[in-house]
Amino acid sequence: MADMKRAMGTTYARAGLLGNPSDGYGGKAIAIPLFDFRAQACLEPDGSNSAPGSLSQERVRQSLLTLASESPLADSGDGRVLLEAAWRSFLKAFPEIAARGPEDPCFRFSIHFETDIPRQVGLAGSSAIVISVLRALCQWFSLEPAPETLAELALSAETLELGIAAGPMDRVVQAREAMVVMDLAEPGDCSSYRVMDQALLPELFLVWDPRGGQPSGVAHGDLRRRWERADPDVMSAIAEFRDLVDRGLGFLESGDFEGFRQAMNQNFDLRSRIFNVGKRDREMVEVAREYGAGAKLCGSGGAVLGSPGRVSDFDTLQKRYREMGYQFLRPRILRSGKDVPSGLESV
């Protein structure tokens, strides 16, 4: 255990740039971190925090006792289940730590989190909390896992411990804190990816519905079942997503932003063939298209990432969206890897 008063982990939101939702079904994807929003997890050594949403010292120790039972985690509705899922995933990945037993002084801590990531709008808020907890735990126990290991632990926490239908995209991007292009021909394989320079990106805007959408696990449930049945429409769409990502990557690397905007629009249209798209999600995309922008959903629904044809359109789009009750933001795109903030903090 590190000699410190507390341990903290920070993780940022993310947006799918191209390819989602194929990342969980053997597709390809490009995604970026959004440094405008973040989740933080804090480990307090005295273990006294028992506020709603926190994982108390008692629960930390109970997880050790029940780890072998594989008992399902109950969702209390306050986010604590995400903390516990991350903790269980961590313990299973590092059995030598779990073997110390619940009376070991290293387990005298509580965990809590805070986040400003808009909820249930497809910006990977849940996985940001999970990775933040994992980062804080790694700091607490003086571990330095590779980013791909961190991503795999986070994916395991949500798919195995919580039973959520999810793909690797969010966790890979959030673990790397960079734009990443991913080939995920083997679902669950977090190792096949390439970090890209965000200087390749066109101007972007983010729009989201403050009323939120539905949880990503719910949104993906039907698509997961169809994919498992090898539904021909789904399988065909996944193959098209893979080709679309290849073409979109070529547009970025050649500086063809108009081609890339068209690829964003094609991503949304392709998604609409196999995925239920809500009325307000479709409305956000249609407004962008009225002004010649490319636009697609960031994740499972509730937020849209767009690229305007002209920089002068930003003010017009912002005014239009806000009049319709949506939130609008020009995300902070870090053009140099040297500027990327660390997701692992020590206090």
C-alpha positions as CSV (number, residue, x, y, z in Angstrom):
1,M,0.0,0.0,0.0
2,A,1.3,3.4,-0.9
3,D,2.2,5.8,1.9
4,M,-0.3,8.6,1.4
5,K,-3.4,10.2,3.0
6,R,-5.7,9.2,0.2
7,A,-5.6,8.0,-3.5
8,M,-7.5,9.5,-6.4
9,G,-8.2,8.5,-9.9
10,T,-9.6,10.7,-12.7
11,T,-11.2,9.6,-16.0
12,Y,-12.7,11.7,-18.8
13,A,-15.8,11.3,-20.9
14,R,-15.5,10.0,-24.4
15,A,-17.4,10.3,-27.7
16,G,-17.5,7.7,-30.6
17,L,-16.2,9.4,-33.7
18,L,-16.9,6.5,-36.1
19,G,-17.9,2.9,-36.0
20,N,-20.0,2.7,-32.9
21,P,-22.0,0.6,-32.0
22,S,-20.0,-2.0,-33.9
23,D,-17.2,-2.1,-31.3
24,G,-19.0,-4.7,-29.2
25,Y,-19.7,-7.0,-32.2
26,G,-16.4,-7.5,-34.0
27,G,-16.4,-4.1,-35.7
28,K,-14.0,-1.2,-35.9
29,A,-14.2,2.2,-34.2
30,I,-12.5,5.6,-33.7
31,A,-13.2,7.4,-30.5
32,I,-11.9,10.5,-28.6
33,P,-11.7,11.6,-25.0
34,L,-13.7,14.6,-24.0
35,F,-11.7,16.6,-21.5
36,D,-14.6,18.9,-20.7
37,F,-16.2,16.3,-18.4
38,R,-14.7,13.9,-15.9
39,A,-15.3,11.5,-13.0
40,Q,-13.1,11.2,-9.9
41,A,-12.9,8.4,-7.4
42,C,-11.3,8.9,-4.0
43,L,-10.1,6.3,-1.5
44,E,-10.1,7.6,2.1
45,P,-7.8,5.6,4.5
46,D,-10.0,5.9,7.6
47,G,-12.9,4.1,6.0
48,S,-15.4,6.3,7.7
49,N,-17.3,7.5,4.6
50,S,-20.7,6.0,4.6
51,A,-22.5,8.6,2.4
52,P,-25.0,7.4,-0.3
53,G,-23.0,6.2,-3.3
54,S,-19.9,5.4,-1.4
55,L,-18.4,2.0,-0.8
56,S,-17.8,1.8,3.0
57,Q,-15.0,0.0,4.7
58,E,-17.5,-2.7,5.7
59,R,-18.5,-3.3,2.1
60,V,-14.9,-3.3,1.0
61,R,-14.3,-6.2,3.4
62,Q,-17.5,-8.0,2.6
63,S,-16.5,-8.1,-1.0
64,L,-13.5,-10.1,0.0
65,L,-15.6,-12.6,1.9
66,T,-18.1,-13.1,-0.9
67,L,-15.7,-13.0,-3.8
68,A,-15.8,-16.7,-4.4
69,S,-19.6,-17.0,-4.3
70,E,-20.1,-15.0,-7.5
71,S,-23.3,-13.6,-6.0
72,P,-24.9,-10.9,-8.2
73,L,-24.4,-7.3,-7.4
74,A,-27.6,-5.4,-6.4
75,D,-28.0,-2.0,-7.9
76,S,-28.8,0.6,-5.2
77,G,-29.5,3.3,-7.8
78,D,-26.9,5.6,-6.3
79,G,-23.8,4.5,-8.3
80,R,-22.3,2.3,-5.5
81,V,-22.7,-0.8,-7.7
82,L,-20.2,0.6,-10.1
83,L,-17.7,1.0,-7.3
84,E,-18.3,-2.5,-6.1
85,A,-18.0,-4.0,-9.6
86,A,-14.7,-2.2,-10.1
87,W,-13.4,-3.5,-6.7
88,R,-14.5,-7.1,-7.5
89,S,-12.9,-7.0,-10.9
90,F,-9.7,-5.6,-9.3
91,L,-9.6,-8.4,-6.6
92,K,-10.0,-11.1,-9.2
93,A,-7.3,-9.7,-11.4
94,F,-4.9,-9.5,-8.4
95,P,-5.7,-12.6,-6.3
96,E,-2.5,-12.0,-4.2
97,I,-4.1,-8.9,-2.8
98,A,-7.4,-10.6,-2.1
99,A,-5.4,-13.4,-0.3
100,R,-4.3,-11.0,2.4
101,G,-7.7,-11.5,4.0
102,P,-10.3,-8.9,5.2
103,E,-8.4,-8.1,8.5
104,D,-5.3,-6.8,6.7
105,P,-4.8,-3.1,7.4
106,C,-4.6,-2.4,3.7
107,F,-8.3,-2.8,3.4
108,R,-9.2,-0.1,5.9
109,F,-10.5,2.4,3.4
110,S,-13.7,3.6,1.8
111,I,-14.4,4.7,-1.8
112,H,-16.6,7.5,-3.1
113,F,-16.9,9.3,-6.4
114,E,-18.1,12.5,-8.0
115,T,-18.7,13.3,-11.7
116,D,-19.9,16.1,-13.9
117,I,-20.4,13.9,-17.0
118,P,-24.0,14.3,-18.2
119,R,-25.9,11.1,-17.2
120,Q,-27.2,8.5,-19.6
121,V,-26.4,10.4,-22.8
122,G,-23.8,8.1,-24.3
123,L,-20.7,9.8,-23.0
124,A,-19.4,6.8,-21.1
125,G,-20.1,8.2,-17.7
126,S,-20.4,4.8,-16.0
127,S,-17.1,3.4,-17.4
128,A,-15.4,6.7,-16.4
129,I,-16.4,6.0,-12.8
130,V,-15.2,2.4,-13.0
131,I,-11.8,3.3,-14.4
132,S,-11.4,6.1,-11.9
133,V,-11.9,3.6,-9.1
134,L,-9.5,1.2,-10.7
135,R,-6.9,4.0,-11.0
136,A,-7.3,4.9,-7.4
137,L,-7.0,1.3,-6.3
138,C,-3.9,0.8,-8.4
139,Q,-2.4,3.9,-6.8
140,W,-3.4,2.7,-3.3
141,F,-1.8,-0.7,-3.8
142,S,1.3,0.7,-5.7
143,L,0.4,-1.0,-9.0
144,E,1.1,0.4,-12.5
145,P,-1.0,-1.7,-15.0
146,A,-0.7,-1.0,-18.7
147,P,-3.5,0.9,-20.3
148,E,-4.8,-2.2,-22.1
149,T,-5.0,-4.0,-18.7
150,L,-6.9,-1.2,-17.2
151,A,-9.3,-1.2,-20.1
152,E,-9.8,-5.0,-19.7
153,L,-10.5,-4.7,-16.0
154,A,-13.1,-2.0,-16.6
155,L,-14.8,-4.1,-19.3
156,S,-14.8,-7.1,-17.0
157,A,-16.4,-5.0,-14.2
158,E,-19.3,-4.0,-16.4
159,T,-19.9,-7.1,-18.4
160,L,-19.1,-9.9,-15.9
161,E,-19.9,-8.3,-12.6
162,L,-22.9,-6.2,-13.8
163,G,-24.1,-8.1,-16.8
164,I,-24.1,-5.0,-19.0
165,A,-23.9,-5.4,-22.8
166,A,-20.8,-3.4,-23.6
167,G,-17.9,-3.3,-26.0
168,P,-14.2,-2.3,-25.4
169,M,-14.3,1.1,-27.1
170,D,-15.1,3.3,-24.1
171,R,-12.6,1.7,-21.8
172,V,-9.7,1.7,-24.3
173,V,-10.1,5.4,-25.1
174,Q,-10.5,6.3,-21.4
175,A,-7.5,4.2,-20.4
176,R,-5.3,5.8,-23.1
177,E,-6.7,9.3,-22.8
178,A,-6.2,9.8,-26.6
179,M,-7.9,9.4,-29.9
180,V,-7.8,5.7,-30.7
181,V,-8.7,3.6,-33.8
182,M,-9.6,0.1,-32.9
183,D,-10.0,-3.2,-34.8
184,L,-12.1,-5.4,-32.6
185,A,-12.6,-8.4,-34.8
186,E,-12.5,-10.5,-31.6
187,P,-15.1,-9.0,-29.2
188,G,-13.5,-8.2,-25.9
189,D,-10.0,-8.0,-27.2
190,C,-8.6,-4.6,-26.0
191,S,-5.2,-5.1,-27.5
192,S,-5.7,-4.2,-31.2
193,Y,-5.7,-0.4,-31.4
194,R,-3.6,2.5,-32.5
195,V,-3.3,6.0,-30.9
196,M,-3.9,8.8,-33.3
197,D,-2.9,12.5,-33.3
198,Q,-5.9,14.7,-32.5
199,A,-4.5,17.4,-34.7
200,L,-6.0,15.3,-37.5
201,L,-9.5,16.2,-36.3
202,P,-11.8,18.8,-37.9
203,E,-13.7,21.3,-35.8
204,L,-16.3,19.6,-33.6
205,F,-19.4,20.3,-31.5
206,L,-21.2,18.3,-28.9
207,V,-25.0,18.5,-28.3
208,W,-26.8,16.6,-25.6
209,D,-30.3,16.2,-24.2
210,P,-30.3,17.4,-20.5
211,R,-33.3,15.0,-19.9
212,G,-31.0,12.1,-20.6
213,G,-31.7,8.9,-22.5
214,Q,-31.6,5.3,-21.4
215,P,-28.8,3.2,-19.9
216,S,-26.4,1.9,-22.5
217,G,-26.9,-1.7,-21.3
218,V,-30.6,-1.4,-22.0
219,A,-30.1,0.3,-25.4
220,H,-27.7,-2.5,-26.5
221,G,-29.7,-5.4,-25.1
222,D,-31.8,-6.2,-28.3
223,L,-28.8,-5.6,-30.6
224,R,-26.7,-8.0,-28.5
225,R,-29.4,-10.7,-28.8
226,R,-29.7,-10.3,-32.6
227,W,-25.9,-10.4,-33.0
228,E,-25.7,-13.6,-30.9
229,R,-28.3,-15.1,-33.3
230,A,-26.2,-14.0,-36.3
231,D,-29.0,-11.9,-37.6
232,P,-28.1,-11.3,-41.3
233,D,-29.0,-7.6,-41.1
234,V,-26.8,-7.0,-38.1
235,M,-23.9,-9.0,-39.5
236,S,-24.1,-7.1,-42.8
237,A,-24.1,-3.8,-40.9
238,I,-21.1,-4.7,-38.8
239,A,-19.1,-5.4,-42.0
240,E,-20.2,-2.1,-43.4
241,F,-19.1,-0.3,-40.2
242,R,-15.6,-1.8,-40.6
243,D,-15.3,-0.5,-44.1
244,L,-16.7,2.9,-43.0
245,V,-14.1,3.3,-40.3
246,D,-11.3,2.5,-42.8
247,R,-12.6,5.1,-45.2
248,G,-13.1,7.6,-42.4
249,L,-9.6,7.1,-41.2
250,G,-8.3,7.8,-44.7
251,F,-10.3,11.0,-44.8
252,L,-8.7,12.2,-41.6
253,E,-5.2,11.3,-42.6
254,S,-5.6,13.1,-45.9
255,G,-7.3,16.2,-44.4
256,D,-10.6,15.5,-46.3
257,F,-12.9,16.9,-43.7
258,E,-15.9,17.0,-46.1
259,G,-15.4,13.3,-46.8
260,F,-15.2,12.7,-43.0
261,R,-18.4,14.6,-42.4
262,Q,-20.2,12.4,-44.9
263,A,-18.8,9.4,-43.1
264,M,-20.3,10.7,-39.9
265,N,-23.7,11.0,-41.6
266,Q,-23.3,7.5,-43.0
267,N,-22.5,6.1,-39.6
268,F,-25.8,7.5,-38.2
269,D,-27.8,6.2,-41.2
270,L,-26.2,2.7,-40.9
271,R,-26.9,2.7,-37.2
272,S,-30.5,3.6,-37.8
273,R,-30.9,0.4,-39.8
274,I,-30.2,-1.9,-36.9
275,F,-30.6,0.2,-33.7
276,N,-33.7,2.0,-32.4
277,V,-33.0,5.7,-32.6
278,G,-35.1,8.0,-30.4
279,K,-37.1,11.0,-31.6
280,R,-34.9,13.6,-29.9
281,D,-31.7,11.8,-31.0
282,R,-32.9,12.0,-34.6
283,E,-33.9,15.6,-34.1
284,M,-30.4,16.6,-33.0
285,V,-28.8,15.0,-36.0
286,E,-31.4,16.5,-38.4
287,V,-30.7,20.0,-37.2
288,A,-27.0,19.5,-37.8
289,R,-27.7,18.3,-41.3
290,E,-29.8,21.3,-42.1
291,Y,-26.6,23.4,-41.8
292,G,-24.5,21.0,-43.8
293,A,-22.7,19.5,-40.7
294,G,-21.8,15.9,-40.3
295,A,-23.4,14.4,-37.2
296,K,-23.7,11.0,-35.3
297,L,-24.5,9.7,-31.9
298,C,-21.7,9.7,-29.4
299,G,-22.7,6.5,-27.8
300,S,-26.0,4.7,-27.0
301,G,-28.1,7.8,-27.3
302,G,-28.7,11.2,-25.8
303,A,-25.7,13.1,-27.3
304,V,-24.5,13.9,-30.8
305,L,-21.1,14.8,-32.0
306,G,-21.0,17.0,-35.1
307,S,-18.6,18.7,-37.4
308,P,-19.8,21.9,-39.2
309,G,-19.0,22.7,-42.8
310,R,-18.0,26.3,-41.7
311,V,-16.6,27.6,-38.5
312,S,-19.1,30.5,-38.8
313,D,-21.9,28.0,-38.2
314,F,-21.0,27.4,-34.6
315,D,-22.9,30.4,-33.2
316,T,-26.0,29.6,-35.3
317,L,-26.0,26.0,-34.3
318,Q,-25.6,26.8,-30.7
319,K,-28.5,29.3,-30.7
320,R,-30.7,26.9,-32.5
321,Y,-30.0,23.9,-30.3
322,R,-30.4,25.9,-27.1
323,E,-33.7,27.3,-28.2
324,M,-34.8,23.7,-28.6
325,G,-33.8,22.8,-25.1
326,Y,-30.5,21.1,-25.8
327,Q,-27.0,21.8,-24.4
328,F,-24.2,22.8,-26.8
329,L,-20.5,22.7,-26.4
330,R,-17.4,23.0,-28.5
331,P,-15.2,20.3,-26.9
332,R,-11.7,20.9,-25.8
333,I,-9.6,19.0,-28.3
334,L,-6.0,18.6,-27.2
335,R,-3.8,18.8,-30.3
336,S,-0.6,17.6,-28.6
337,G,0.0,14.5,-26.5
338,K,2.1,16.5,-24.1
339,D,-1.0,18.4,-23.1
340,V,-3.1,15.4,-22.1
341,P,-3.9,15.5,-18.4
342,S,-3.0,12.6,-16.3
343,G,-5.9,10.3,-15.1
344,L,-3.9,9.2,-12.1
345,E,-3.5,11.7,-9.4
346,S,-1.8,11.6,-6.0
347,V,-2.9,13.8,-3.1
